[in-house]
Amino acid sequence: MKSVLIGTALMLVSLTAFAGKTERDYMTNTVQPAVKAAEGKFKSACGCALKINVSDSLKSTDDMAQARNISNAIAEGAPGYCTDDASKKAVCQLKTLDVVKGKETAFAFKGGKGTCTTEW
């Protein structure tokens, strides 16, 4: 019984520690700076904060590249969308954006939260 519990615990730990050094470095050195830049440019252009969360479902560097691309698109696009008070009011309804991996590319918005699903 004890060995079954130990085996199960080891399996769970190994599943949660899926990301290797390459993936962790990519998240730290590439994705997170892009997310922070997007949050900053969004706030600067629109006058409101946006929190971008990258889901653990994006495990490979290819998956994570999609989160980087989405962040870059927000950073580049925000100044063009927030050009007047009405646009800022509409865009600022989005408070949180979750980037997740799914079966098909989609975007959903409800109650101030957006979910951007990427397929890879």
N, C-alpha and C positions, 0 to 999 in steps of 0.2 A: 504494500500500500504506500509506504514511504517513497519507494523508488518511482511509483507512478506519479505521485505529486511532484517530485523533483523533476522528472522528465517533462511533465506538463508545464511547469514553471520555466524550464529552460527553453521549451518551444515558444512560449509566449514572449520571452525576452528576446529570442532570436528574430521573431517576427517584427517586433517593434524596433529593432535595431537594423532594419533593412538597408537604410541608406549607407553607402560606403563613403570613404574619404572624398572621392571625386564629387559625389552628389552633395555632400555637406559643404565642401568648398565652393561649389557652383552656387548653392543657395546663399551662402554668406557673402561671396565676392561679386556675384552677378545679379541674382534675383533681388535680394534685400536692398541693395543700393538703388535698383530700378524702381522698386516699390516706394522707397522713401522719397525719391525724386518725383515720382508721380503724385504722391500725397502732397508734397510741397508745392508743386506747380499747380495742382488742382486748387489748393487753398489760396494761393497767390492770385490766380486768375478768377476764381469764382467767389472768393470771400467766405468759404465754408470748408469745414474739414471733411475728408473722405478717408476712411480706414480701409486699407486693402489687406485681406487675409489670404495667404497662399495655403491651400489645403495639403495635408499629408498624403492625399491621394495622388499627388504629382510626385512620383518617386524617382524617375530617371531624369537625366539632364535634358533629354528631349522634351519630356513633360514640363519640366521647370522652365524651359525656354519659352513655352507658351505664356507662362505667367510674366516673364520678362517682357515679351512682346506686347502683352495687354497693358502692362505698366507703361511701357514706352509710348504706346498709342494714347494713353490717357495724358501723359506728360506733354506730348506734342499737340493733342487735340483740345485740351481744356481751354487754352486762350481763345480758340476759335469758336467755342460753344458759348462761353460766358461773356458775350459782347454787350449785353444790356441787362437792365434790372429784371425783366420778365424771364429772360433766358437763365439768369443766375438763380432766380427763384425756382424755376423748374428743375434745373440740374442739381441744386442743393437739396432736393428731396432725397437724393441718394446719400446715405450716411455711411454705409458699409458695403464693400464689394468683396465677395468670396470668390476665389478662383479655384475651381475644382475640376477633376477629371471625370468624364462620363462617357456614355455611349455615343452621343452626338453633340455637336456644337450647338449651344443655345444660350440665351440670356433670359433671366426672369427677374422681376422686380416686384417687391411687396413690402409695404410697411417700412420704407427707408432702407431696405436691404436688397442689394442686387446679387445675383448668383450668375457668374459667367462660367459656363461649362465648356470645356475643351475636350475634343476627342483626339487621342493619340494612341 
